Amino acid sequence: MTTGGVARLVAGRWTKWIVLAFWVVVLVLAAPMAGKLTDVEKNDNSAWLPGGAEATQVADLQKQFQPDDIAPAIVVYERTGGVTPADLAKVNADVARMRTITGVTGDVTGPIPSPDKAAIEVIVPVKITDDGWDALPDIADQITAAARSGAGPGLDVYLAGPVASAADSAGAFAGIDGTLLYTTLAVVAIILLITYRSPVLWLLPIITAGVALTSAQAVIYLLAKYADLAVNAQSAGILTVLVFGAGTDYALLLVARYREELRRHEDRHEAMQFALHRAGPAIIASAATVAVGMLCLTLAELNSTSGLGPVAAIGIVIGLAAMMSLLPGLLVICGRWLFWPVRPRFGTPEPTATGVWARLGGRIARRPRTVWISTAVVLGAMALGLLQSNAVGLTSAEQFTTKQPSTIAEEALARHFPAGGGQPVTVIANQAAAGPVSQALGTVFGISEVAEPVVKGDLVMIDATLAAPPDSQAAQKTVEVAREVVHAIPGADAKVGGYTAVVVDINDANNHDNRLIIPLVLLVVLVILGLLLRAIVAPLILMATVVLSFAAALGVSILAFRYIFDFPAEDTSFPLFVFVFLVALGIDYNIFLMTRVREEALQHGTRRGALIGLGATGGVITSAGIVLAGTFAALASLPLVAFVEIGFAVAFGVLLDTLIVRSVLVTALNLDVGRWMWWPSRLAHETGEKDETPLSSSEPELTH
């Protein structure tokens, strides 16, 4: 169906009611499934890795030696000056109580006195039930309560290990969907109120985005449950931000064009049909670009990243469908009074023709080359902050914006025991090579102890204790060296796994994904721009501005992380996520601006069309950018450093893109390059008077 056909359907005098009824039915069916999305999320690190990763292969082979559904909780008792016999007796009694806790399985190991006699360690194996890691916080609380019960003065008790980390992560993610949703709703509502200056109009985009989000969550739930789509709390949170941010952007563009057409057409149904017909192609092209860009993520090695691709694409497509059907239907059902107190009356002049953006265009037109060169230099200087980039991954202690109990416990554990004692390096090899593998592991710097080999059939499992904290850079280097050493043993077929190996493989996968997907997204977006604008020069120039904008945003963000937020590093996935969001979403504003410029250039020439396009779209692009920036900034409300970093960088980048790059840099380039922006299309070869007329600074003729 053509854009015109869709416009007649959703804005028809009686078909609008069919569209409304359709979405009501969709909402009723989708709501129950959307509420179950958290039930199918997988938030443990090992679930993110592809099957081919070495750590994943070790995890699969480990099932022959021990259950794969056991995680250790490490209880640390510490007394300054040394533990007493009474402390030891208490720990023995605690061990007996811990064995009776529901969820604790197998042998509880301990008490294990520390070499300095100032601490005692107890290792409690916990069964991971069908509820997965979500059930661990309750078990962790019971273990902690048992250990702290009756602890005398001076005896401090901590809970460390994977179970404690899972409890802290669960606490950080608890209510993440609600927190993010309500924060995003508040941000969007405030910005729309300011933008529309109407007490009612802002409700319709929010209602439509809410319906789209619920529908998208239901589809993703079904795919996760029945098609093995990888979904985690991160991708679910980003889905909320994307649907509200991008969806509201599309709503702003549509409403702005609808308001223009209401001044030209007395009948609101006719006005909406014209608005959809004229703004629809740009909105559809923008959404398609974002969706295709997001789908590039499916080529990622990391399951969490590849899963985000379809999750985000589904959100964008369903958001587009809602904004192109439900929102227009609601607007024409309600009528012009929605715009009160500034209702667009039939026959009144379009205010954007002489507004602030039209005046800005006139100033840029005086010296466009000076403007774009100076702007590019400033953006280049901002990008110098990239020299301080440290995207090497976040340790457990660095993952949260506040210090967590498990982090404090790990510090206590490291004061008295080998730092990697609770998270050993696990090597699985052929049984015949047990001796050489054990000896080789013992020579690796950073491994403090090698356990006795455990044989099952033709395989052997060997655990080794790290001297450094298991998620530290030193521990990761030790694992890399251990792999080199055991891989070199002839006939051993040795593989190195364990928690630290999982971290190493996740970082390696992220680095691979950065190298593959960033160029691919650039290529895809370039091709789409070329097809949409029917030119080669304009897409190349626009992509150059996008890359420059991304680099500037990332540079400033990294400086903010170091000197304002005091974050020591970025996650290895940070550059890719920020790039994809800024490029895929930032290209929206290029499409909104340049499709309008091209439309006007066909009548008035490129230079005059550039000023008309800026005047007509400057306000709506700025509003859309502020909404999108606000929604991503809502990620900073979560106590997780990775979310705060992504939210800040994307929010700042979007504001930079809309306020400076799109409005100033691209407009100046349009004016300076002129009709050659459209080479090799026919528009580049038109040299009539309309494109050769010099532009004055006041530029009085910016209307149709």
N, C-alpha and C positions, 0 to 999 in steps of 0.2 A: 504494500500500500504506500502511495506517495505521501509526502508531507502534507499536501493539500487534503488528501483523503483522510488522514489522521486528524487534521484540524477540523474538518467538517464533522467527524465522528465525536470528538471530545467536546467540541464547542457548539454542537447542534442544539436546537431548541428543546428537543425531547431526548436525543441520544445522550446528552450529558447525564441524565438520570440513570441510564444503563451503565455508564462508566462508573458512577458513584456506587451503584448497587454491586457491581463487580468487585470493587475494592473492599466494600464492606464484607462480602463473602470471603475474600482472600484473607482479610484480617481475622475473621472468626476462625478460619481453619488454621491459620499460621500461629496465632498467639500461644496455644498450648505447646506446640513444638519448639517455639522460640525460647520458652521458659526452661527447656531441658538442655540448652546448648552447653551449659557448664558441665553437664553430666558426661559429655563425650570429649571434653578437653583432655589433652595429655601434656602435663607440665614438667615431667622429669627430663633431665638432660639427655639420657641415653635414648629416649624415644624420638629425639630430634634427628639422630644420626641415620644416614642411609645404611642399608644392609651390608654394603661393601666396605664400610669403615673398619679398620683393624680392631678398634675397641668393641664394635658391635659383634664381630666374629668371636672375640674372646668371651663376650657375655653369653653368646649362644652355646659355646663349648663348655662354659662353666656349669651349665645345667646338668652335665654328666657328673659333676663333683659335688654340687650343693644346690639346694632349691634356688630358683631365680627370683623367688618372691620374699627374700629375707633382706632386711636392712638393719644395720647395727645402730643402737643408741649407746653412747659412751658417757657414763656417769663419772664425774671427776669430784673427788673429795679432797679439799686442800686445807691445811692448817699451817700457818706461819710458825716456824720453830719446830715443826715435825709432828706427825700424827702420833696419837697415843694408843695404848692397848684398848682403851675404852672406844676410841674411834674405830679400831679394827673390828671389835666385837659388834659395834653398830652396823658396820658395812656388811658383815656376815649375815646379820639378821635382815638387813635390807635386801640382800641377794635372795634370801628365802621368800620374802614378800613379793619381790619382782617376778619370781617364777609363776606366781598365781595371777598376775595381771592378764586379762583377756587381750590376746594379740601377741603376747610374748611367747616365743616358741623355741624349742631346743635348749641347749645348755647355756646358762648365764655364766660368763667367764669372769672370774675374779673372786676375791679382791686381788689386785695386782699392785703391790707397793712400788713407788717410783724409786729410782736409784738414789735420789737425795733424801728419801724417807719423809718428804713433806707433803706427799699426796698419795692417793689410792685411786686406781682405775677399775671400773667394772664395765664389761661389754655385754649389752643386753640385745639379743637377736629379736627382731620384731617382724612378724609376718605381714606382708602387704596383701590385704584382702581384695575382694572384687571392687571395693570402693577406691582402690589405688592409693596414691599418696595423700588423698584428701582425708583418709581415716587416721593418718599418723599423728596429727596434732593432739588428738584426744589421748592416744596412748602415751605420747611424750609427756603430757600433763600428769598422767597417773604415775609414770616412772619418776618424774621430778618430785611429786608429792610424797611418794614413798621414801625417796632418798633424803628429803629435807625434814621429814617427820622425826622429831626427837633429836635433831642435830643440836649439840650444845654450843655455847658461845665459842667463837673462834674457828668453828668448822664450817667452811664455805662449800656449797654444793653447786655444781654446774652440770648442764647436759649438752654434750657435743655430738658430733657425728652426723651422718645423713638424716637420721630421724629428726634431730634438732633443727638442722637446716630446713628440712621439709616443713616443720612446724612454723618456723619464721616466715618462710615463703608463703605458706597458706595464710598466715596472718596479714602479710602484705597484700596478697591478692584477694583477701576476704572482702566481699562487697565491691570489688573493682568495677564490675559492670554497672552497679547502681551509682557508685561515686562518679564514675566517668560520665554516665548518662545524664545525671542531674547537673553536674558541672557544665557539660556541653550544652544542655538545654538552657541553663541560666545565661551562659555566654551568648548563645545565638539569639535568645529572646531580647536581651539588652541591646545587642547590636542592631537587630531588626527594628526595634522600637525607635532607636535613634535614626536609622536609615529612612524608615517609612513615615515617621512622625504621625503614626496612626495607632490608636489604642486597640484596633481589631485586626488589621491586615497581617500583622506579624504572626498571628496564630495559624494561618493557613499553611505557610511553608513548614512550620514546625509539626503540625498535624500530619502533613504529607510525608515529611522525613521520618516521623515516628512509624507510620504505616509501612514505609519502605524498609526501615530497619527491622521491624518485626518479621516482615516477609522474607528478608534476606537471612535472618537468623534461623528461620524455619527451614529454608532450603539448605543452608550449611549444616544444620543438625542432621537432616536426612542423609546428606553426602558423607558426613563424618561417621554416622552410624552404619550405613549400608554400603558405602563406596570407599571406606578407609581413608577419607580425607583427613590430613593432619591438621588439627586445630588446637591451639593453646590459648592461654589467657592473653598473651600479647596480641595475637592476630584477632581475637574476639574484641579486645579493646580498640585496636586500630580500626576494625570494622565500624564501630560506633562513630568514631571521629570522621571516618571517610564518608559515611552515608549522610551524616548531618552537615559536614563541611562542604563536600562536593555537591550534594543535593541542594543545599541552600544557595550555593553559587548559581546553579542552573535556575533556581526559582527567581533569584534576583535579576538575572538576565531576561528571563521571560516576562516578569512583572514590569521591568523597565520598558521593554518593547511594547507590551500591552498598554501601558500608560501612554506611550507615544501614539499608538493607534487609536486610543479612545479620544484623542484630540482631533483625529482625522475622520473618525467614523461615529455616527450617532448611535448605531446599534452595537451593543457590547459583544454579541455573538460574532458579528462580522469583524469587529476589532480584534477579538481573540484569534479568529481564523487567520487574519493577516499577520498577527504577532507570531503565531506558531509557524506559519509559512516562511516568514522572514528570519526569525531567530532560531527556528527549529534546526536547520542544517548545521549552524554553528554549535548549538548545544549537543546535538547528536555526534558531531565530529569530535567535540571535546571529550565527551564521555567515552567514545570509542577509542580515542587515543589513550586515555587513562586506563581503560580496561585492557587494551592490548599491551600497554606498558607493564601493567601489573601481572599479566599472564606470562610475561618473560621470566618472572620469578619462578615459574614451575620448572625451569631448567636448572634451578639451584640444586646443589648436592645436599644441602642441609634440609631436612624434612620440614622444619619449622618455617624456613624461608619459602620453600616450594609450596607449602600449604597456604601461606599467606597470599600467594598469587591468585588462585581461584577464589579464596575468601574475599579479597578486595575487589576482584572483577565482578563477582556476583553482587556485592553491595553496590557497586557503581551502576551496573546494568539495571538492577531493580530500582535504584534511586532515580535513574533516568526515566524509566517507564512510569514511575509514580509522578514525577515532576512534569512529564509531557502529557499526562492523561488525567490523573486525579486532581492535580492543582489547577489546571485550566478549567476543569469542570466545576470545581468549588468556586473559582473566581467569577465565572459567568452566572452561576446559580445565585451568588450573593449580590452581584451588581456593583455599580460605581460607588455606593455609599461606603464600601470597605476602605476607600482612600481618605475618608473624612479625617481631618478637616481640610486637606488640600486635595480636593477632588479634581481630576482632569476633565475639564468641560469641552464639549465638542466645539471646534472652531477656534480654540485659544492657541496662542503660539507655543512652540516647544521651548522650554526654558534652557535646555542644554546648549542651544545655539549661541547664547551669549553668556554662559556660565563661567565658572572659575577655570574649567579645563579648556574651554575655548580661548580664554585669555592667556592661559599658560602656553597653548599652542602658538599664539601670536608672538609671544616672547621668544620661544624656541626658534621660530621661523626667521628671526633676525640674523642669527649666526648658528645654523644647525651643525656645521662641522665642528666649530669650537665646542658646542654643547656636548656632542657625542664623544669627542676625543677626551675632554676633561672628565666626563662621567666615567668613561672606561678606565681612565688612569686611577680615579678614586676607588673604583671597584677592584682594580688590580692590587692597589695598596691594601685594601681590606683582606684580600686573599692571602696576604703574607702570613696571616695567623696560622695557615696550614703547616708552617714550619714547626709548630709545636704540637702537631697531631701525634697522638699516642694510642691508636686504635689496636691495642694488643690484647684486649679483653679485660674483664673486671673480675677480681677475686671475690670470694664470698663476702668478705668484709666490705668490699667496695660496691657491692650490688645495691645496697640500701642507703637511703639518704640519712638514716639514723642508725646508731650502733645497735645491733641485734643481740639477744641473749646467746645465740649459738656462736656468734663471733667472740664474745667475752669468754665463753666456755673454751673455744679453740685456743685462745690466748693462754688460759689457765693450763690446758693440756700441754701446750708447747713449752711451758715453763718447767715441766717436770718429766715429760716423756718425749720420745722422738715425735717431731711435729706431724709426720705422716702416718703415725701408728694406726689411726682409725680408718685410713683410706689407703690400703696397700696397693702396690703395683702387682698385678697378676699376670704371670706368664704361663701360657699353655703351649706345650711342644710335644713332639713324639717321645714316647717313653724311653727309647734307647738313648736319647740325648739328655737325659735328666742330669747326669753329672756335669757335662760340659756347660749346660745352660746355667746351672747353679753357680759354677765357678766363674763364668763370665759375668753374671749379675753381681757377684761379690766384688768384682774389680771396677764397677761403675761408680764414679765419684758422685755422691749425693744419695747413695743407698747405704743405710746404716746397718741393715740386718737382712739376711736371707733365710726364710723358713725352710723346714724340711720338705722335700718334694712329696706330693700326694699322687699316687698312681691309680688310674682307673682304665683298665683295658690297655689300649696301646697309646694312651695319652698320659701326660704328667702335668700337674698344676703346681706352680711355685709362686709363693707370695713373697714380696720384698718390701721392706719398710723404708719410706723416704725420710731423709733428714730434714727436709724443708717442708713447710705447709703444703698440702696436696694441690692447692689451686694457685700457688705462686709461680712466678716466672722461672725460678730456680728448679722447682719440681718438674715443670714442663720440659725444661732443658734436660733434666735427668732422664725422663721418659724417652725423649728423642735419642739420647745417647744409648740408652738401654736397647732400644729397637735396633739401632745400627749394630750393636755388639751381638745380640742374639740372632739377628737375621743373617749374620755372617757365618754362623755355625753350620757346617755341611750336614744335610740330612735332618736337621732339627725341626724345620718348618715351624719355628717359634713365632708366637704372636704375643704382643704386649697390650694388656688392657687395664681396667680399673678406672677409678674416678678421674685421676689426672690424665690418663690416656684419652678419656672421653672429652675432656676440656681441650686437649691438643688437637683431636680430630675435628671438634666443632670449629676451632679457630682456623684450622687448615681448610675446612670446607667453606667457611666464610671468605677466606682470602681467594679461594678458587672462584666463588660466586661473584665476588667483586670484579675480578678480571674478566669474567665471561659476560655478566649481565649488564654492567654499566655501558660498554660499547654497543651491546645489542639493543638496549633501550634507546640510545642515541640514534642508531640506524633506523629503528622502527618509527620513531617520532619524526625523523627527517623525511622518510618516505611518505608518511601520512600528510605532513605539511606540504610536501611537493604535490601530492595528488589533490589536496584541498585547494591550494592557492594556484595550482597550475603553473608553477614557476620553479626555477632552480635557485636563483640568486636569493630571493626572499627567505626560503627555508634555511639556506646555509647561514645567512646573516642572523636569523632568529635563533638558530641553534647555538651560534657563537655567543649571543647575548645570554642564553639560558645557562651555558657552561660557565660563563663569567659570573653570572649571578649566583650560581651554586657555589663556586669557589669562594666568592666574597662572603656569602652567608656562612659557609663552613669555617672560614678563617676567623670571622668575628665570634662565632659560637665557641670555637675551641679556646680562644682567649678568655671568653666569659667563663667557661668551665674551669680554667686554671686559676683565674684571679678573682672571680666573684663567687662561684659555686664551690670552689676548692675540690673539684673532681680530679683525681690524678690521671685518669685514663678514660678511653671510650671502648665500648664493646666492639668486637671485630665486625659485627654486622652494621654498625652505626653508619659508615660512609654509604653503604649500599641502600639502606632504608631511606636515608635523607635524600640521596640522589634520586631514587625512584619517585619519592613523593614530590620533591621540588620540581623535577623535570616533567613528570607525567601530569601533575596538577598545575604547575606553572605554565605549561604549554596551553592550558585552557585560556589563559588571559591573552596569549599570543593569538589564539584562534578567534576569541571574541573581538579583539581589536582589528586584526588584519582582514578578517572576512568583511567587517564593516568598512574598513579603508578601501578594500577592493570594490565593494559595492558602490561606494561614492566615487572611486577613481574612474569607474566606467562612465560616469556622468560629468565629473569635474576635473579629471586628471589626478595623478598620484599625489602631487604636493598639496593641492587643495583638499583632495580626498583624505589625506593624512590628518589634516586639521579638523575636518568635519567628523572623521572617525574618532579622534581623540575627544572632541567635544561631546559626542553622543555617547561614548562608552566609558569615558574617564571616571564618571561618578559611580556607575554600576560595577566596574572592574575594581575600583577602590573598595567599595562596600563588600564585594565578594571576597576580596583579599583579606579584609579585616575579619569577616566571618570565619574564613578558613583558618586564618592565623589564630583566632580565638579558640576554635575547636581543638586545634593541635596543642595550643597552650594549656588546654584542660588536662593534657597528659601529665603536666607538672604537678597536678594535685595528688598523684600517686607516689608512694614512698620508695620508688624504684629508680635508681640512677639512670638506667637505660631508657626508661620512659621519659624522664625529665630531659635527658639530652636530645632525644628525637623530637620531643614536643617543642623545646626551645629553638632548636636549629631550624625546624620546618616553619614554625611561626615567624621567626625573624626573617627567614628566606622568602616567605610569601609576602610579607610586608615590603621587603626590599624590592621584590619583583614587581609588585603592583604600583608602589609609590614612585619608584625611581626607574627601574629597567623598562617596564612597559610604557609608562607615561612619558618619560624624558628620553631615555636612550633610544628606544625603538622609533619614537616619533621623529627625533633628530635624524636618525639614519634614513627614515622614509623621505624626509625633506631633502637630505643631501644627495642620496642615491637617485631619487626621483623615479621616473618611469622604468629605469633599468632594474628596479626591484622585481619586476614581473617578467624578466627575461627567462625563457625565450617565448613567452606567450604573446599573443597579438597585442595585448595592452602595452607591452614594452616598446612597441614600434609606432605607437600613436604619438605624433608630434604636433598635434593641432594646437590652436591658441590656448585651449583650456589648460594645457599642462605647461605652457611656456610663459604664462602670465606671471610676472614677478609678484611675490607675496609681501604685503605690507605687514608691519608689526601689529596693527590693529585688526586686520583681517575681518572686515565687517560682514562678509557674505558667507556665513557658515550654515545656512539653512538649505533645505532641499529645493 
